[in-house]
């Protein structure tokens, strides 16, 4: 329905912008703490807070400090924390066996967080790149990232995380058929209440550089990920991928990166009505922080404005490294 506006001066659209109270009353989209998932990087050691140079303010944290961060997130009202491991290069192999080791960094962190902060949901990452000597999300055979064998490994990784107590499985690998395989395995092994938040539309993007530094994957990656991550020129394809993942058993879907793909977020939400998330990725975070540190922008204003854009596009939630900062502002 086309909106109807009275002629001027009966309609003065500035009237509802006159005061803070009026602006709040008519605001169409609102960001809340409930919209946030906080991605954190876990590494080995004790009492380690190691800065990620390309992501100012973000740390690689040892297990004890990840637990403290989870408690902080719970106290701030952040609903979920998402774990990404910085794996010792000595544990990276062709067969990626560390990915489903019940005592790998991620699985240790899940158990520790669930013991210390039981009210926060723990989300995981399911992909082989943190454990792969080749730096890819799937197995590499004679230069090809093979699909079906990779899916078998990803299922083993999923079950190891579910056994450790993960609430949300986050497949970021972009292999075909992995959601169906994971859902079947979870059902068969008694984990029917474990949710899947699928990275359904993950693009082969230039925005991931700082993240790869954070997890130690930059030097390991051989080639690129264009044979399995999406072409940035496509959006119809994103809808096909989302539809497939929902049919295979995904509970929630994600678009990644975020700010450059708001049109895709909007199309996904309006087409399917399913819970839709976006990942404000490392490159987006780093650009805002770098510009703020140079005094070119107001960090808090741009941070909040960028996250509100996801809500306006239809997202139900956002993975963002700004989560604790945003939660503190909103809780004021």
Order of alpha helices (4+ residues) and beta strands (2+ residues): alpha-beta-beta-beta-alpha-beta-alpha-beta-beta-beta-alpha-beta-alpha-beta-alpha-alpha-beta-alpha-beta-alpha-alpha-beta-alpha
